[in-house]
Amino acid sequence: MTETVLVTGGAGFLGSHACKALARAGYLPVTYDNLCRGQAHAVKWGPLERGDLLDADALAAVFARRRPAAVIHFAALAYVAESVADPAAYYRNNVVGTLTLLDAMRAAGVGELVMSSSCATYGAAGEGPVTEETPQRPVSPYGASKLMAERLLADYGAAYGLKSIALRFFNAAGADPDGEVGEEHDPEPHLIPLALDAAAGVRPDIVINGDDYDTPDGTCVRDYVHVSDLVDAHVTALKALRAGAARPAYNLGGGVGVSVLEMVKAVERVVGRPVPTRVGPRRPGDPPTALADSSLAARDLDWRPARSGLEEMIRDAWAWRKRYSAAKASGAPAV
């Protein structure tokens, strides 16, 4: 029989791509999502159960009805600046929501979980690549909420036998190469889709949040990894977990630092159009540099980014963005 995997946040950017990867691997993904930021039309590879992570009764009913063998947990609020402005929402959703999910799993006898965590748990870790042993000192409520969720996994493992892996991913980029799902945020906070929209004339320009960081060109440096590679890692981690893997967390990144200005130039090369920019203030909670050392994932999970080229990520995002913009202009969903 096909095993069911419950995917919290399965209607979002990462979650929808993960559902496709799970279906391709032979699982039945069941999406659990309140659709506050996800899209119902992005749920294409299994059923949608609409519900909130904080609703214990709804979660219990879904576990009883669907009987999942395991959980992949994406559901979270994930914007650094927003977390600084409204930390209560982040601790409620990301920490209390995770606690509610773990209690529902425990009651249902489901003992395996892969959680999408974040490099934000490390905070401002310096210029060099971040390893899993780098001290976790988050500088934003978002990062702190993810670190607290990781602690919940560890404590539930020690006390109740929960088996879990947290995947600390760096900057997700790109879109499904087949064009079936992509990045749909409203408003859109991420650099690549914003730059693509500016190149297409959908928006007048993009704001560079600070040009006075201690980096080569003064703008923030980030490590980008293709969304399809990220979700493949979640499926691989689930298989490893079920086979007895014991390591609690892995970094997922491309291992190459790209500044905001470098990304803008790369978008211009791919699209063949200028990207108008203007400099604004720094965003609260933004570290200057975030660069991954993913060697443990390569060693233990045999995971390496297969779509690591920056321009490949941009091309996939651009193909999706054109489709999404056209659908949005016509009032239709990008399906």
PEQUIZI-V505043 format. One record per helix or strand of 2 or more residues. SS is the DSSP state (hx for helix, st for strand). FROM is the first residue (numbers start at 1). TO is the last residue. If there is no record, write none. Layout:
ss->{SS:SS}
from->{FROM:FROM}
to->{TO:TO}
This chain:
ss->{st:hx:st:hx:st:hx:st:hx:hx:st:hx:hx:st:st:hx:st:st:hx:st:st:hx:st:st:hx:hx}
from->{4:13:28:40:48:56:70:80:87:112:119:141:163:171:191:206:221:227:249:257:260:277:289:295:310}
to->{8:24:33:42:50:66:73:85:108:118:121:160:169:173:200:209:226:242:252:259:271:280:290:301:330}
